[in-house]
Amino acid sequence: MSEPIFWSCDDGAESLSHTDRDEAIEEHLDSFWPPYKGREADRIADFLAGLPKEMSVFGYVRTKVTENDLDVDAILEASVGRLEEDELGDPDGETWDERMSADQVKAVKDAAQHLIAVIIENYVPWSCEQTVEEKFDPRAWVVEHHPEWLTK
């Protein structure tokens, strides 16, 4: 399994922007700070009291594109089929593969299969899949990563 490239404390996040696990945790914990209403010591105590005993951070990888996601016939329809719809096709209805020899049809289909392999190799999908859930103690995380939050 691939290492996560995005992190979030939001289970099933729709938008991912953190490429660092601790940045995702920091942003999430920052939302627990209560508004300032007086003594800073009280605010720190309220912050700590508002934290759950355990939280999760989730790792995401980009969705993998596979051959099942692409179809040779659909690629041929979108390319060669388009030529057929223009003025290049047979007005009597004979299709491109009926006008070619078996070797020519095989060459075109092999090229479409190669195109699929190139797309799979190079396409970067926008969508991601959650692959990791790590539990952590938010208080311990603050002590380790941001002790200055406890002495503001």
C-alpha positions as CSV (number, residue, x, y, z in Angstrom):
1,M,0.0,0.0,0.0
2,S,1.2,3.5,-0.8
3,E,2.2,6.0,1.9
4,P,-0.5,8.6,2.4
5,I,0.0,11.9,0.5
6,F,-2.7,13.8,2.2
7,W,-3.8,14.0,5.9
8,S,-7.0,15.2,7.6
9,C,-8.7,14.8,11.0
10,D,-12.0,14.8,9.1
11,D,-13.1,11.3,8.4
12,G,-14.2,11.1,4.8
13,A,-12.9,14.7,4.0
14,E,-14.0,16.1,0.7
15,S,-11.2,18.6,0.5
16,L,-7.6,17.7,1.3
17,S,-4.8,20.2,1.7
18,H,-2.4,18.9,4.2
19,T,0.5,16.8,3.0
20,D,1.9,16.6,6.5
21,R,0.2,14.6,9.3
22,D,1.1,17.0,12.0
23,E,-0.1,20.0,10.1
24,A,-3.5,18.4,9.7
25,I,-3.6,17.7,13.5
26,E,-2.4,21.2,14.4
27,E,-5.1,22.8,12.2
28,H,-7.8,20.6,13.8
29,L,-6.7,21.2,17.3
30,D,-6.4,24.9,16.7
31,S,-10.2,24.9,16.2
32,F,-10.6,23.8,19.9
33,W,-9.4,27.1,21.3
34,P,-12.2,28.9,23.0
35,P,-12.7,32.7,22.4
36,Y,-10.5,34.9,24.7
37,K,-12.7,36.1,27.6
38,G,-10.2,37.1,30.2
39,R,-7.3,35.3,31.8
40,E,-5.1,33.3,29.5
41,A,-4.7,30.6,32.1
42,D,-8.5,30.0,32.1
43,R,-8.4,29.9,28.3
44,I,-5.7,27.2,28.3
45,A,-7.6,25.2,30.9
46,D,-10.8,25.4,28.8
47,F,-8.8,24.4,25.7
48,L,-7.4,21.3,27.4
49,A,-10.8,20.4,29.0
50,G,-12.4,20.6,25.6
51,L,-10.1,18.1,24.0
52,P,-11.3,14.5,23.7
53,K,-9.1,11.8,25.2
54,E,-8.5,10.3,21.8
55,M,-8.7,11.6,18.2
56,S,-8.0,10.2,14.8
57,V,-6.0,11.5,11.9
58,F,-6.7,9.9,8.5
59,G,-4.2,9.3,5.6
60,Y,-5.3,9.4,2.0
61,V,-3.8,8.3,-1.3
62,R,-4.8,9.2,-4.8
63,T,-7.3,6.8,-6.3
64,K,-5.6,4.3,-8.7
65,V,-6.7,4.3,-12.3
66,T,-7.0,0.7,-13.6
67,E,-7.7,-0.9,-17.0
68,N,-11.3,-1.4,-15.7
69,D,-11.7,2.4,-15.6
70,L,-10.9,2.7,-19.3
71,D,-12.4,0.9,-22.3
72,V,-10.7,0.3,-25.7
73,D,-14.0,0.5,-27.5
74,A,-14.9,3.8,-25.9
75,I,-11.6,5.2,-26.8
76,L,-12.0,4.0,-30.4
77,E,-15.6,5.4,-30.5
78,A,-14.3,8.8,-29.2
79,S,-11.6,9.0,-31.8
80,V,-12.2,6.9,-34.9
81,G,-15.9,7.0,-34.4
82,R,-15.7,10.8,-34.5
83,L,-14.0,10.6,-37.9
84,E,-16.9,8.4,-39.0
85,E,-19.4,11.0,-38.0
86,D,-17.6,13.7,-39.9
87,E,-17.6,13.6,-43.7
88,L,-14.9,10.8,-43.7
89,G,-17.3,7.9,-42.9
90,D,-19.2,5.7,-45.3
91,P,-22.6,7.2,-45.9
92,D,-23.9,3.7,-46.6
93,G,-23.0,2.6,-43.0
94,E,-19.9,0.5,-43.4
95,T,-17.9,1.0,-40.3
96,W,-14.2,1.8,-40.1
97,D,-13.3,-1.7,-38.9
98,E,-15.2,-3.3,-41.7
99,R,-13.2,-1.3,-44.3
100,M,-9.8,-2.3,-42.7
101,S,-8.0,-5.6,-42.9
102,A,-7.8,-7.7,-39.7
103,D,-4.1,-6.6,-39.3
104,Q,-5.1,-2.9,-39.5
105,V,-7.9,-3.3,-37.0
106,K,-5.5,-5.2,-34.6
107,A,-3.0,-2.4,-35.0
108,V,-5.6,0.3,-34.2
109,K,-6.8,-1.7,-31.1
110,D,-3.3,-2.3,-30.0
111,A,-2.6,1.4,-30.2
112,A,-5.7,2.1,-28.1
113,Q,-4.6,-0.4,-25.6
114,H,-1.1,1.3,-25.5
115,L,-2.9,4.6,-25.0
116,I,-4.7,3.1,-22.0
117,A,-1.4,2.0,-20.5
118,V,0.1,5.5,-20.9
119,I,-3.0,7.1,-19.3
120,I,-2.8,4.6,-16.4
121,E,0.9,5.4,-16.0
122,N,0.6,9.2,-16.1
123,Y,-2.9,10.3,-15.1
124,V,-3.2,11.9,-11.7
125,P,-6.7,11.6,-10.4
126,W,-8.2,14.3,-8.2
127,S,-10.1,11.8,-6.0
128,C,-8.4,10.1,-3.0
129,E,-9.1,7.1,-0.9
130,Q,-8.7,7.0,2.9
131,T,-6.2,4.2,3.7
132,V,-4.9,5.0,7.2
133,E,-6.5,5.9,10.5
134,E,-4.1,6.7,13.3
135,K,-5.4,7.3,16.8
136,F,-3.6,9.8,19.0
137,D,-3.9,11.5,22.4
138,P,-4.4,15.2,21.6
139,R,-3.0,16.4,25.0
140,A,0.2,14.4,24.5
141,W,0.4,15.7,20.9
142,V,0.2,19.3,22.2
143,V,2.9,18.7,24.8
144,E,5.2,17.1,22.2
145,H,4.6,19.5,19.3
146,H,3.4,22.8,20.8
147,P,4.3,23.1,24.4
148,E,4.1,26.9,24.0
149,W,0.4,26.5,23.6
150,L,0.3,25.6,27.3
151,T,2.1,28.8,28.4
152,K,0.5,31.5,26.3
